[in-house]
Amino acid sequence: MRRPLAALAGLAFALSACSGAKQAGRQLEQSLNPFASSRVSLLTAERVGPYLRAQFRSGSSVLTFFAPAADDQCARLLRPEAMVTYRKHGNFGRFEDGELRCDPVGVGSLAAWRDRRPRDTRDASIVPRAHASFREVERDGEVALVRGRFPLASRVGIPSGFDLIAMLPLEPACERPLARGSGALEFLAAGSEAFRIVGEGGPCPVLGFAIPPDAPASD
């Protein structure tokens, strides 16, 4: 009698372990994909150069996205305190409300964007570095918009690193890179910053990346 009972106990344990593994897998998947479809209230929505910068809170993070200001649907959707649905779509997600649709073309919360992906622990002690070259195209408030090559952007899943708009703060550490139009770009695998341009004046943080307004539309 003990053997059947032991077998049943073993089967129950195996089923419980399998169920627990599936649940853990679902939790892991959710933790790696925190930007699932959800209804959000925009904290801010303001123009920065040719973009609309929209922010909303997700958990402990404030997420920032850039959308084309010339897009009529984006202009109608992205307003301060507006309630919209944000869901995963394409490279940067999609804002929706009723029949209105707005596809962001960039992201400003680069550390949160980095942290949504599984972390690569290989060579964790090494900070990847690559040469970035760019030209300043516009200044808006305390931010300079520069266009050029940022090879490490793909580390957080941002495409077209050979032609991107980057937002740099107008602070002393960024003066030399802005004047030279180049610098050493670093990717940081952890911390409050994901990218920075390093030079003689110290690190110049990259505040965001966006696809240029005149870039060919991707399928």
C-alpha positions as CSV (number, residue, x, y, z in Angstrom):
1,M,0.0,0.0,0.0
2,R,2.9,2.3,0.7
3,R,4.2,2.1,-2.9
4,P,1.0,3.5,-4.5
5,L,0.8,6.2,-1.9
6,A,4.4,7.1,-2.5
7,A,3.9,7.1,-6.2
8,L,0.8,9.4,-5.8
9,A,2.8,11.7,-3.6
10,G,5.6,11.8,-6.1
11,L,3.2,12.6,-8.9
12,A,1.5,15.4,-6.8
13,F,4.9,16.9,-6.0
14,A,5.9,16.7,-9.7
15,L,2.7,18.4,-10.8
16,S,3.1,21.1,-8.1
17,A,6.7,21.7,-9.1
18,C,5.6,22.0,-12.8
19,S,2.9,24.4,-11.9
20,G,5.3,26.4,-9.8
21,A,7.8,26.5,-12.6
22,K,5.2,27.7,-15.0
23,Q,4.1,30.4,-12.6
24,A,7.7,31.5,-12.0
25,G,8.1,31.6,-15.7
26,R,5.1,33.8,-16.2
27,Q,6.3,36.1,-13.4
28,L,9.8,36.3,-15.0
29,E,8.2,37.1,-18.4
30,Q,6.2,39.8,-16.8
31,S,9.2,41.2,-15.0
32,L,11.2,41.3,-18.2
33,N,8.3,43.0,-20.1
34,P,7.0,45.7,-17.8
35,F,5.5,47.8,-20.7
36,A,2.5,45.6,-21.4
37,S,-0.8,47.2,-22.5
38,S,-2.1,49.5,-19.8
39,R,-4.2,52.6,-19.3
40,V,-2.1,55.5,-18.2
41,S,-2.4,59.2,-17.4
42,L,0.2,61.4,-19.0
43,L,2.2,63.4,-16.5
44,T,3.5,65.8,-19.1
45,A,3.3,66.3,-22.9
46,E,5.4,69.1,-24.3
47,R,7.2,69.9,-27.5
48,V,11.0,69.4,-27.8
49,G,12.2,70.4,-31.3
50,P,10.3,68.3,-33.8
51,Y,9.0,65.9,-31.2
52,L,6.3,65.7,-28.5
53,R,7.8,64.4,-25.3
54,A,5.2,62.4,-23.3
55,Q,5.7,61.0,-19.8
56,F,3.8,58.6,-17.6
57,R,4.5,56.6,-14.5
58,S,4.9,52.8,-14.5
59,G,5.6,51.4,-11.1
60,S,8.6,53.3,-9.6
61,S,9.7,54.6,-13.0
62,V,8.7,57.6,-15.1
63,L,8.7,56.6,-18.7
64,T,9.5,59.1,-21.4
65,F,8.8,58.8,-25.1
66,F,9.2,61.0,-28.2
67,A,6.5,61.2,-30.9
68,P,6.5,63.2,-34.1
69,A,4.9,66.6,-33.4
70,A,3.8,66.9,-37.0
71,D,1.6,63.9,-36.6
72,D,-2.0,65.1,-36.1
73,Q,-3.1,62.0,-34.2
74,C,-0.1,62.3,-31.8
75,A,-0.9,66.0,-31.3
76,R,-4.5,65.1,-30.4
77,L,-3.6,62.2,-28.1
78,L,-0.6,63.4,-26.2
79,R,-1.9,66.2,-23.9
80,P,-1.0,66.8,-20.2
81,E,-3.2,64.6,-17.9
82,A,-4.8,62.8,-20.9
83,M,-5.8,59.2,-20.3
84,V,-4.4,56.9,-23.0
85,T,-3.6,53.3,-23.5
86,Y,0.1,52.4,-24.0
87,R,0.9,49.0,-25.4
88,K,3.8,47.1,-26.9
89,H,4.1,47.6,-30.6
90,G,7.1,48.0,-32.9
91,N,10.2,49.5,-31.5
92,F,8.8,52.0,-29.0
93,G,5.2,50.9,-28.4
94,R,2.0,52.7,-29.3
95,F,-0.4,55.2,-27.7
96,E,-4.1,54.7,-28.4
97,D,-7.5,56.1,-27.4
98,G,-10.5,55.1,-29.4
99,E,-9.7,55.4,-33.1
100,L,-6.6,57.6,-32.5
101,R,-3.2,56.0,-32.8
102,C,0.3,57.4,-32.2
103,D,3.6,55.5,-32.6
104,P,6.5,57.0,-30.7
105,V,9.8,57.3,-32.6
106,G,12.1,57.5,-29.6
107,V,12.6,57.1,-25.9
108,G,14.0,59.3,-23.2
109,S,13.9,56.9,-20.2
110,L,16.9,55.0,-21.4
111,A,17.8,53.3,-18.1
112,A,14.2,52.0,-17.8
113,W,14.3,51.0,-21.4
114,R,17.6,49.1,-20.8
115,D,16.2,47.4,-17.7
116,R,13.2,45.9,-19.5
117,R,15.5,43.5,-21.3
118,P,17.3,40.5,-19.8
119,R,20.7,41.7,-18.5
120,D,23.7,40.2,-20.3
121,T,26.1,39.3,-17.5
122,R,29.0,38.5,-19.8
123,D,32.0,40.8,-19.3
124,A,30.0,42.7,-16.7
125,S,33.1,44.5,-15.5
126,I,33.7,46.0,-18.9
127,V,32.0,49.2,-20.0
128,P,31.4,49.0,-23.8
129,R,32.7,52.1,-25.6
130,A,32.4,53.2,-29.2
131,H,33.1,56.4,-31.2
132,A,30.0,58.6,-31.7
133,S,30.0,61.4,-34.4
134,F,27.3,63.9,-34.7
135,R,26.3,67.5,-35.6
136,E,24.1,69.8,-33.6
137,V,20.8,70.5,-35.4
138,E,18.7,72.4,-32.8
139,R,18.5,73.7,-29.2
140,D,15.4,73.8,-27.2
141,G,15.4,75.1,-23.7
142,E,18.2,73.3,-21.8
143,V,18.6,70.5,-24.4
144,A,20.7,70.2,-27.6
145,L,19.5,67.9,-30.3
146,V,22.3,66.3,-32.2
147,R,22.2,64.0,-35.2
148,G,24.7,61.3,-36.1
149,R,26.1,57.8,-35.4
150,F,25.6,56.2,-32.0
151,P,26.7,52.6,-32.5
152,L,25.8,51.4,-29.0
153,A,22.1,52.3,-29.2
154,S,21.3,48.7,-30.3
155,R,22.3,47.6,-26.8
156,V,18.8,48.6,-25.6
157,G,17.0,47.6,-28.8
158,I,17.0,51.1,-30.5
159,P,17.4,50.6,-34.3
160,S,19.3,52.8,-36.8
161,G,22.3,53.6,-34.6
162,F,24.0,54.9,-37.8
163,D,21.5,57.8,-38.0
164,L,19.8,59.0,-34.7
165,I,18.8,62.1,-32.9
166,A,20.3,62.3,-29.4
167,M,19.3,64.7,-26.7
168,L,22.2,66.2,-24.7
169,P,21.9,68.6,-21.7
170,L,23.4,72.0,-22.1
171,E,25.8,71.7,-19.2
172,P,29.6,72.1,-18.9
173,A,30.4,68.4,-19.4
174,C,28.7,68.5,-22.8
175,E,30.3,71.7,-24.1
176,R,33.4,70.0,-25.6
177,P,31.5,67.1,-27.3
178,L,29.0,69.6,-28.7
179,A,31.8,71.8,-30.1
180,R,33.8,68.9,-31.5
181,G,30.8,66.9,-32.8
182,S,32.2,63.7,-31.5
183,G,33.1,61.7,-28.4
184,A,33.5,58.3,-26.8
185,L,30.0,56.9,-26.2
186,E,29.7,54.5,-23.3
187,F,26.9,52.0,-22.4
188,L,26.2,51.4,-18.7
189,A,24.6,48.1,-17.9
190,A,23.3,49.3,-14.5
191,G,22.6,52.6,-12.7
192,S,20.5,55.7,-13.4
193,E,22.2,56.4,-16.7
194,A,22.3,54.1,-19.7
195,F,24.5,56.1,-22.1
196,R,27.1,58.9,-21.7
197,I,29.7,60.6,-23.7
198,V,33.0,60.8,-21.9
199,G,35.7,63.5,-22.4
200,E,38.0,65.9,-20.7
201,G,35.1,67.8,-19.0
202,G,33.5,64.7,-17.5
203,P,30.6,62.5,-18.5
204,C,27.9,64.0,-20.6
205,P,24.7,62.0,-20.2
206,V,22.5,61.1,-23.2
207,L,18.9,62.1,-22.3
208,G,17.2,60.2,-25.1
209,F,17.4,58.8,-28.6
210,A,14.9,59.3,-31.5
211,I,14.5,58.5,-35.1
212,P,15.1,61.7,-37.3
213,P,11.9,63.2,-38.6
214,D,12.9,62.8,-42.2
215,A,14.1,59.2,-41.8
216,P,12.4,56.7,-44.2
217,A,9.4,55.0,-42.5
218,S,10.0,51.4,-41.5
219,D,7.6,48.7,-42.3
